Amino acid sequence: MANPDYLYFDFPYEVHPEERGYYWGTRENSVAKVFSFAPENLPQNAETSVDRDGNAMNITTPVWPAPVIKGMQGQTWSETVRTEAQHQEMTYPRVLAVAERAWHRGSWELDWTPTQNYHGATALVPKDQLATDFKGFNTVLGCREVRKIWQRLGIAYRVPPPGAMIEGGILIANTELPCTRIQYSLDRGVNWSEYFTPVDVGVGKYVSLKSLSADGGLESRVVNVDQTECLSCQGVCESNPLMPFSSPQVCGAGSTLQFPPPVPSKQPTSPPLASVTNTVSDSNEINSLFKNPVGNEFFCGDTFSSVAETCLVSKPCPSGLSGVCTDDNRQNQGCFK
């Protein structure tokens, strides 16, 4: 199976004029959208996606046996790809979402049911399970797998640009890929500062932002935002059902980004990779040292910001790897010792 709407990588990652790709089959093919694909029950996808023009789809399952799928592949059509860097960016990390869907059937993938109708309002797909499944995958992807393909294989994967808005002079930013750094500039890219938490940039400011890989070796395209433009940024910014299902959206001015809202301090930003049996071996007011069941130790903080400030930036992880751990239902992010 090689379905253009989900498995063609010559389409843009998101709806934005600076994103490479065609739009004859679908307007965007994000990692989240590829992950949400139900290959063995194609009609189901009408509930979790939209057509090329952003309109809801309405599909009734045909009265015949479910198709037998022997395999699936992601296809990077290369007639508009001019360099190896462009090829790597268009293929990675989307191909990892294809691999996940090819070998594993999610609990949210429904059985083929003849005459069953699916559309944007049917609410048959358990989207809470889909969201939980994606968050776990996305955390492993951002905090571990993309680092492997970049640092060990030299594959320059696409770093997604941040989503951002300015409210009352306060800059709020977020990224769709966990363990990705964010920087902002108040002088149109001349000088850059690390973004950790919402920051007061002043009323009427024009702010540039970009995302970076954990080691700073890869960068996203730059997005620009100002308070005037953000005031009108309301409603649906992108037809992406996974970012997230039931929360407000953060839009970049002049772009169509959609990301989870900023997470207050002491709240988890992503699901844990390690088991809930983790125990604290040492702690202080800022960070805690955790040992997980396989013996790896983490430098952890209550929020990604505290980790980034004390570990990922001032004390880079020796192994270059980071992850998340838990203690008494409190989720923390940090880096391997």
Sequence and secondary structure as in RCSB ss.txt:
>XXXX:A:sequence
MANPDYLYFDFPYEVHPEERGYYWGTRENSVAKVFSFAPENLPQNAETSVDRDGNAMNITTPVWPAPVIKGMQGQ
TWSETVRTEAQHQEMTYPRVLAVAERAWHRGSWELDWTPTQNYHGATALVPKDQLATDFKGFNTVLGCREVRKIW
QRLGIAYRVPPPGAMIEGGILIANTELPCTRIQYSLDRGVNWSEYFTPVDVGVGKYVSLKSLSADGGLESRVVNV
DQTECLSCQGVCESNPLMPFSSPQVCGAGSTLQFPPPVPSKQPTSPPLASVTNTVSDSNEINSLFKNPVGNEFFC
GDTFSSVAETCLVSKPCPSGLSGVCTDDNRQNQGCFK
>XXXX:A:secstr
   HHHHBTTS SSS TTS S  SS S   HHHHHT  TT GGGHHHH B TTS B EEE  SS          B
   TT  SHHHHHHHHTTHHHHHHHHHH   TT     TT EEETT   S HHHHHHHHHHHHHHIIIIIHHIII
IIT         EEEEETTEEEEE SSTT EEEEESSTTSS EE  S EE  TT EEEEEEE TTSS B   EEE
EHHHHHT  S  S  TTS SSS     TTS         TTS SS  SS TT EEEEE SSEEEEE TTS EEEE
ESSHHHHIIIIITTS  TTS EEEEEETTEEEEEEE 
